[in-house]
Amino acid sequence: MLSLGCKASIKAMVFLASRPSPAIRSGIRDVAAHIGENEHTVGKLLQKLVRHGLVNSSKGPNGGFFLTAPQRNLPLMRIIEVIDGDNVFHRCGLGLNECSETHPCPLHSDFKVIRTMFEKLCNDKRIVDLTRDLGSGLSHLLGTSQTIPKDDGSDGH
């Protein structure tokens, strides 16, 4: 249902929200490595999120990307709206151009229930909610069991 770019954006924001302080900035290379995505893709997505006020960035030797407390508390839906648009929850489960109550695809009724539940989840879950178990290893952002390392206070790059 969500594009690959949207999933990468969510992972990037969860990673940034997992940093112990907004003073710790992360560069594109660091974010890409921790979420298992291409640096070029991550750079474009982060810039789009910055333009829409979901992420902050600063330049210079201690520069990088970071989230403020209000940004950490944004619902996942805000990321989805910026990256994929709000019509993502109205698309056909089979990808048909014409699918509606009066002209349904074979999955329409079942998929509508799932889509509605997923929309509610994205409205209810905040970015910070997804960071809770990262440091303990109970959840992760990569397809392996790698955990987000505790920051040692270095330059964040």
C-alpha atoms as a printed R data frame, in Angstrom:
    type eleno elety resid chain resno       x      y       z
1   ATOM     1    CA   MET     A     1   0.000  0.000   0.000
2   ATOM     2    CA   LEU     A     2   2.835  2.426   0.845
3   ATOM     3    CA   SER     A     3   5.546  3.229  -1.679
4   ATOM     4    CA   LEU     A     4   9.133  2.180  -1.046
5   ATOM     5    CA   GLY     A     5  10.024  5.866  -0.626
6   ATOM     6    CA   CYS     A     6   7.362  6.302   2.019
7   ATOM     7    CA   LYS     A     7   8.595  3.255   3.936
8   ATOM     8    CA   ALA     A     8  12.173  4.569   3.735
9   ATOM     9    CA   SER     A     9  10.982  7.980   4.982
10  ATOM    10    CA   ILE     A    10   9.253  6.406   7.965
11  ATOM    11    CA   LYS     A    11  12.373  4.387   8.804
12  ATOM    12    CA   ALA     A    12  14.552  7.514   8.492
13  ATOM    13    CA   MET     A    13  12.310  9.520  10.805
14  ATOM    14    CA   VAL     A    14  12.128  6.672  13.322
15  ATOM    15    CA   PHE     A    15  15.924  6.479  13.285
16  ATOM    16    CA   LEU     A    16  16.235 10.253  13.813
17  ATOM    17    CA   ALA     A    17  13.631 10.116  16.595
18  ATOM    18    CA   SER     A    18  15.642  7.367  18.286
19  ATOM    19    CA   ARG     A    19  18.577  9.754  18.818
20  ATOM    20    CA   PRO     A    20  18.749 10.765  22.495
21  ATOM    21    CA   SER     A    21  18.855 14.506  21.796
22  ATOM    22    CA   PRO     A    22  18.154 16.974  18.958
23  ATOM    23    CA   ALA     A    23  21.722 18.183  19.534
24  ATOM    24    CA   ILE     A    24  22.918 14.916  18.011
25  ATOM    25    CA   ARG     A    25  22.696 15.362  14.256
26  ATOM    26    CA   SER     A    26  22.871 12.578  11.692
27  ATOM    27    CA   GLY     A    27  24.234 12.861   8.172
28  ATOM    28    CA   ILE     A    28  22.677 11.204   5.138
29  ATOM    29    CA   ARG     A    29  25.316  8.454   5.121
30  ATOM    30    CA   ASP     A    30  24.601  7.617   8.782
31  ATOM    31    CA   VAL     A    31  20.823  7.525   8.272
32  ATOM    32    CA   ALA     A    32  21.101  5.424   5.100
33  ATOM    33    CA   ALA     A    33  23.444  2.924   6.777
34  ATOM    34    CA   HIS     A    34  21.194  2.498   9.822
35  ATOM    35    CA   ILE     A    35  18.017  1.951   7.813
36  ATOM    36    CA   GLY     A    36  19.528 -0.082   4.968
37  ATOM    37    CA   GLU     A    37  18.631  2.333   2.173
38  ATOM    38    CA   ASN     A    38  20.498  4.038  -0.673
39  ATOM    39    CA   GLU     A    39  22.180  7.334   0.293
40  ATOM    40    CA   HIS     A    40  20.904  9.165  -2.780
41  ATOM    41    CA   THR     A    41  17.311  8.102  -2.081
42  ATOM    42    CA   VAL     A    42  17.569  8.972   1.606
43  ATOM    43    CA   GLY     A    43  19.001 12.402   0.741
44  ATOM    44    CA   LYS     A    44  16.102 13.233  -1.576
45  ATOM    45    CA   LEU     A    45  13.512 11.996   0.909
46  ATOM    46    CA   LEU     A    46  15.035 13.884   3.854
47  ATOM    47    CA   GLN     A    47  15.138 17.109   1.839
48  ATOM    48    CA   LYS     A    48  11.451 16.701   1.003
49  ATOM    49    CA   LEU     A    49  10.658 16.089   4.676
50  ATOM    50    CA   VAL     A    50  12.692 19.208   5.598
51  ATOM    51    CA   ARG     A    51  10.757 21.313   3.051
52  ATOM    52    CA   HIS     A    52   7.487 20.196   4.678
53  ATOM    53    CA   GLY     A    53   8.721 20.861   8.226
54  ATOM    54    CA   LEU     A    54   8.789 17.227   9.375
55  ATOM    55    CA   VAL     A    55  12.588 17.143   9.789
56  ATOM    56    CA   ASN     A    56  15.170 19.841  10.563
57  ATOM    57    CA   SER     A    57  18.647 20.154   9.110
58  ATOM    58    CA   SER     A    58  21.660 22.264   9.852
59  ATOM    59    CA   LYS     A    59  24.863 22.834   7.930
60  ATOM    60    CA   GLY     A    60  28.426 22.969   9.155
61  ATOM    61    CA   PRO     A    61  30.831 20.705  11.005
62  ATOM    62    CA   ASN     A    62  28.180 19.646  13.543
63  ATOM    63    CA   GLY     A    63  25.377 19.706  10.990
64  ATOM    64    CA   GLY     A    64  22.977 17.031   9.943
65  ATOM    65    CA   PHE     A    65  19.357 16.025  10.294
66  ATOM    66    CA   PHE     A    66  17.388 15.973  13.533
67  ATOM    67    CA   LEU     A    67  13.883 16.042  14.996
68  ATOM    68    CA   THR     A    68  12.451 18.333  17.634
69  ATOM    69    CA   ALA     A    69  10.026 17.067  20.294
70  ATOM    70    CA   PRO     A    70   6.945 18.191  18.305
71  ATOM    71    CA   GLN     A    71   8.292 16.450  15.186
72  ATOM    72    CA   ARG     A    72   8.912 13.242  17.164
73  ATOM    73    CA   ASN     A    73   5.252 13.336  18.188
74  ATOM    74    CA   LEU     A    74   3.856 13.622  14.661
75  ATOM    75    CA   PRO     A    75   1.561 10.800  13.565
76  ATOM    76    CA   LEU     A    76   2.843  8.490  10.829
77  ATOM    77    CA   MET     A    77   0.046  9.863   8.675
78  ATOM    78    CA   ARG     A    78   1.956 13.148   8.207
79  ATOM    79    CA   ILE     A    79   4.863 11.303   6.560
80  ATOM    80    CA   ILE     A    80   2.472  9.363   4.338
81  ATOM    81    CA   GLU     A    81   0.661 12.551   3.276
82  ATOM    82    CA   VAL     A    82   3.951 14.262   2.348
83  ATOM    83    CA   ILE     A    83   5.511 11.334   0.486
84  ATOM    84    CA   ASP     A    84   2.591  9.380  -1.024
85  ATOM    85    CA   GLY     A    85  -0.339 11.777  -0.702
86  ATOM    86    CA   ASP     A    86  -3.570 11.292   1.205
87  ATOM    87    CA   ASN     A    87  -5.233  9.231  -1.513
88  ATOM    88    CA   VAL     A    88  -3.144  6.182  -0.585
89  ATOM    89    CA   PHE     A    89  -6.031  4.962   1.582
90  ATOM    90    CA   HIS     A    90  -8.508  5.153  -1.275
91  ATOM    91    CA   ARG     A    91  -6.627  3.088  -3.856
92  ATOM    92    CA   CYS     A    92  -7.727 -0.310  -5.081
93  ATOM    93    CA   GLY     A    93  -6.098 -3.331  -3.436
94  ATOM    94    CA   LEU     A    94  -5.403 -4.820  -6.872
95  ATOM    95    CA   GLY     A    95  -4.200 -1.523  -8.326
96  ATOM    96    CA   LEU     A    96  -7.145 -1.086 -10.673
97  ATOM    97    CA   ASN     A    97  -7.887  2.433 -11.882
98  ATOM    98    CA   GLU     A    98 -11.626  1.962 -11.479
99  ATOM    99    CA   CYS     A    99 -12.710  0.325  -8.233
100 ATOM   100    CA   SER     A   100 -15.590  1.550  -6.083
101 ATOM   101    CA   GLU     A   101 -18.616  0.402  -4.123
102 ATOM   102    CA   THR     A   102 -20.629  0.304  -7.355
103 ATOM   103    CA   HIS     A   103 -17.824 -1.171  -9.487
104 ATOM   104    CA   PRO     A   104 -15.721 -3.269  -7.027
105 ATOM   105    CA   CYS     A   105 -12.698 -5.440  -7.743
106 ATOM   106    CA   PRO     A   106 -12.721 -9.016  -6.374
107 ATOM   107    CA   LEU     A   107 -10.854 -7.884  -3.206
108 ATOM   108    CA   HIS     A   108 -12.752 -4.640  -2.631
109 ATOM   109    CA   SER     A   109 -14.859 -5.541   0.420
110 ATOM   110    CA   ASP     A   110 -12.063 -7.373   2.266
111 ATOM   111    CA   PHE     A   111  -9.355 -4.864   1.383
112 ATOM   112    CA   LYS     A   112 -11.527 -1.904   2.421
113 ATOM   113    CA   VAL     A   113 -11.590 -3.226   6.007
114 ATOM   114    CA   ILE     A   114  -7.806 -3.704   6.091
115 ATOM   115    CA   ARG     A   115  -7.188 -0.298   4.499
116 ATOM   116    CA   THR     A   116  -9.438  1.413   7.060
117 ATOM   117    CA   MET     A   117  -7.652 -0.317   9.955
118 ATOM   118    CA   PHE     A   118  -4.256  0.637   8.538
119 ATOM   119    CA   GLU     A   119  -5.371  4.259   8.113
120 ATOM   120    CA   LYS     A   120  -6.445  4.338  11.765
121 ATOM   121    CA   LEU     A   121  -3.111  2.859  12.835
122 ATOM   122    CA   CYS     A   122  -1.216  5.543  10.864
123 ATOM   123    CA   ASN     A   123  -3.297  8.279  12.479
124 ATOM   124    CA   ASP     A   124  -2.894  6.848  15.983
125 ATOM   125    CA   LYS     A   125   0.802  5.882  15.981
126 ATOM   126    CA   ARG     A   126   3.340  8.635  16.492
127 ATOM   127    CA   ILE     A   127   6.916  8.477  15.263
128 ATOM   128    CA   VAL     A   128   8.202  8.307  18.829
129 ATOM   129    CA   ASP     A   129   5.967  5.291  19.489
130 ATOM   130    CA   LEU     A   130   8.035  3.306  16.987
131 ATOM   131    CA   THR     A   131  11.330  4.071  18.757
132 ATOM   132    CA   ARG     A   132  10.437  2.504  22.101
133 ATOM   133    CA   ASP     A   133  12.023 -0.937  21.592
134 ATOM   134    CA   LEU     A   134  14.848 -0.077  19.167
135 ATOM   135    CA   GLY     A   135  17.664  0.250  21.717
136 ATOM   136    CA   SER     A   136  16.737 -2.980  23.496
137 ATOM   137    CA   GLY     A   137  16.738 -5.103  20.361
138 ATOM   138    CA   LEU     A   138  13.030 -5.921  20.637
139 ATOM   139    CA   SER     A   139  12.479 -4.164  17.299
140 ATOM   140    CA   HIS     A   140  14.760 -3.037  14.481
141 ATOM   141    CA   LEU     A   141  14.888 -1.001  11.278
142 ATOM   142    CA   LEU     A   142  16.992 -3.363   9.159
143 ATOM   143    CA   GLY     A   143  16.158 -6.815   7.831
144 ATOM   144    CA   THR     A   144  18.706 -8.206  10.307
145 ATOM   145    CA   SER     A   145  18.817 -8.204  14.066
146 ATOM   146    CA   GLN     A   146  21.039 -5.093  14.202
147 ATOM   147    CA   THR     A   147  19.971 -2.642  16.891
148 ATOM   148    CA   ILE     A   148  20.356  1.116  16.964
149 ATOM   149    CA   PRO     A   149  23.565  1.800  18.885
150 ATOM   150    CA   LYS     A   150  23.458  4.086  21.888
151 ATOM   151    CA   ASP     A   151  25.081  7.372  20.943
152 ATOM   152    CA   ASP     A   152  28.423  8.115  22.541
153 ATOM   153    CA   GLY     A   153  28.022 11.888  22.141
154 ATOM   154    CA   SER     A   154  30.378 12.123  19.177
155 ATOM   155    CA   ASP     A   155  29.712 14.439  16.257
156 ATOM   156    CA   GLY     A   156  26.720 12.452  14.984
157 ATOM   157    CA   HIS     A   157  28.102 11.837  11.493
